[in-house]
Amino acid sequence: MIEVILREDIKTLGKAGELVRVKPGYARNYLLPHGLAYEATEGNKKRIAAETKARTVRLNSERDGAEREAATLAGVHLRLAGKAGEEGKLFGSITAQDIADELGRQGHPVDRRRIELDHPIKTLGEHTVSLRLHPDVHAEVRVSVVAE
């Protein structure tokens, strides 16, 4: 096992700036070549401390912007139409891309990857969809699915 300092958050290992022990092959073949970690030397510990400070400042400013955006998205109500059968089931489905497109048309451009939709919407009615604007900031948008 060798020690590395993470440069980015890695779900299975830890947060950026943490000192973690990993197998040599994982570090040598994946973490180090992809720039996800540094070897745990004294010089690299100082470098990662400086990067952590800069990341903290950047994340705080991004969080402020995301909170303002979440406040504007709180009142947004989307109305999407789809072909449906008699039992209220859609023939197709409403996907994250459909929601992102409609948000863009209403003047709230959001990347579809930030829309947390476990599975496409396949029924008529009201649905609440969560948007991950920042690691600490989430917004919810109401989506009404109606028959065409």
C-alpha positions as CSV (number, residue, x, y, z in Angstrom):
1,M,0.0,0.0,0.0
2,I,1.2,3.5,-0.8
3,E,0.0,6.9,0.3
4,V,-1.4,9.4,-2.1
5,I,-3.1,12.8,-1.8
6,L,-6.4,13.2,-3.6
7,R,-6.7,16.2,-6.0
8,E,-10.4,15.6,-6.6
9,D,-13.3,14.0,-4.8
10,I,-13.5,10.3,-5.6
11,K,-16.6,8.6,-4.4
12,T,-14.9,5.3,-3.4
13,L,-11.8,6.9,-1.8
14,G,-12.5,10.3,-0.2
15,K,-12.6,14.0,-0.6
16,A,-10.0,16.2,-2.3
17,G,-7.0,17.0,-0.1
18,E,-7.2,13.7,1.9
19,L,-4.3,11.4,2.4
20,V,-5.3,7.9,1.5
21,R,-3.6,4.5,1.2
22,V,-4.2,2.6,-2.0
23,K,-2.6,-0.3,-3.8
24,P,0.4,0.6,-5.9
25,G,-1.1,-0.6,-9.2
26,Y,-4.2,1.6,-8.7
27,A,-2.1,4.6,-8.0
28,R,0.4,4.0,-10.7
29,N,-2.1,3.0,-13.4
30,Y,-5.1,5.1,-12.7
31,L,-4.9,7.9,-10.1
32,L,-1.5,9.4,-11.0
33,P,-1.8,9.3,-14.9
34,H,-5.4,10.8,-14.7
35,G,-4.2,13.6,-12.4
36,L,-6.6,12.5,-9.6
37,A,-3.9,12.2,-7.0
38,Y,-0.3,13.1,-6.1
39,E,2.3,11.0,-4.4
40,A,2.4,11.9,-0.7
41,T,5.7,13.9,-0.5
42,E,6.2,17.0,1.6
43,G,6.3,19.2,-1.5
44,N,3.1,17.8,-2.8
45,K,1.4,18.2,0.6
46,K,2.2,21.9,0.4
47,R,0.9,22.1,-3.2
48,I,-2.3,20.3,-2.3
49,A,-2.9,22.7,0.6
50,A,-2.6,25.7,-1.7
51,E,-5.0,24.0,-4.2
52,T,-7.4,23.3,-1.4
53,K,-7.5,27.0,-0.4
54,A,-8.2,28.0,-4.0
55,R,-10.9,25.3,-4.4
56,T,-12.6,26.5,-1.2
57,V,-12.8,30.1,-2.4
58,R,-14.0,29.0,-5.8
59,L,-16.7,26.6,-4.4
60,N,-17.9,29.3,-2.0
61,S,-18.5,31.8,-4.9
62,E,-20.1,29.0,-7.0
63,R,-22.4,28.1,-4.0
64,D,-23.6,31.7,-3.8
65,G,-24.5,31.7,-7.5
66,A,-26.2,28.3,-7.2
67,E,-28.2,29.5,-4.2
68,R,-29.5,32.5,-6.2
69,E,-30.3,30.2,-9.1
70,A,-32.1,27.8,-6.8
71,A,-34.2,30.7,-5.5
72,T,-35.3,31.5,-9.0
73,L,-36.0,27.9,-9.9
74,A,-38.2,27.4,-6.8
75,G,-41.2,29.0,-8.5
76,V,-40.7,27.3,-11.9
77,H,-43.5,25.1,-13.0
78,L,-43.0,23.1,-16.2
79,R,-45.8,21.7,-18.4
80,L,-44.8,19.0,-20.7
81,A,-47.2,17.1,-23.1
82,G,-47.0,13.6,-24.3
83,K,-49.1,11.0,-26.0
84,A,-50.9,8.8,-23.4
85,G,-53.1,5.9,-23.2
86,E,-56.5,5.7,-21.3
87,E,-54.9,4.6,-18.0
88,G,-52.6,7.7,-17.8
89,K,-49.5,6.0,-19.0
90,L,-47.3,7.7,-21.6
91,F,-46.4,5.8,-24.8
92,G,-43.0,7.3,-24.6
93,S,-41.4,9.0,-21.6
94,I,-40.3,12.4,-20.3
95,T,-36.5,12.3,-19.9
96,A,-34.0,14.7,-18.2
97,Q,-33.2,16.1,-21.7
98,D,-36.9,17.0,-22.2
99,I,-36.9,18.8,-18.8
100,A,-33.6,20.6,-19.6
101,D,-34.9,21.7,-23.0
102,E,-38.1,23.1,-21.4
103,L,-36.1,24.9,-18.7
104,G,-34.0,26.5,-21.4
105,R,-37.1,27.7,-23.3
106,Q,-38.3,29.3,-20.1
107,G,-35.0,31.1,-19.6
108,H,-33.4,28.8,-17.0
109,P,-30.6,26.9,-18.9
110,V,-29.6,23.8,-16.9
111,D,-27.3,21.0,-18.0
112,R,-29.3,17.8,-18.3
113,R,-26.6,16.0,-16.2
114,R,-27.6,18.1,-13.2
115,I,-31.2,16.9,-13.3
116,E,-31.6,14.0,-10.8
117,L,-34.1,11.8,-12.4
118,D,-33.8,8.2,-11.3
119,H,-35.9,6.9,-14.2
120,P,-37.8,8.7,-17.0
121,I,-41.3,9.9,-16.1
122,K,-43.9,7.5,-17.7
123,T,-47.2,8.7,-16.1
124,L,-49.4,11.8,-16.4
125,G,-49.7,14.1,-13.4
126,E,-47.6,16.2,-11.1
127,H,-44.0,15.2,-10.5
128,T,-41.2,16.9,-8.5
129,V,-37.8,16.8,-10.0
130,S,-34.6,17.6,-8.1
131,L,-31.7,19.7,-9.7
132,R,-28.2,19.4,-8.3
133,L,-26.8,22.9,-8.9
134,H,-23.8,22.6,-6.6
135,P,-22.7,19.8,-4.3
136,D,-24.4,21.6,-1.4
137,V,-27.3,23.2,-3.2
138,H,-30.3,21.4,-4.6
139,A,-33.5,22.9,-6.2
140,E,-36.8,21.3,-6.9
141,V,-38.9,22.0,-10.0
142,R,-42.5,20.9,-10.4
143,V,-43.3,19.1,-13.7
144,S,-46.9,18.6,-14.9
145,V,-47.2,15.9,-17.5
146,V,-50.4,16.3,-19.6
147,A,-51.9,14.3,-22.5
148,E,-51.5,15.8,-26.0
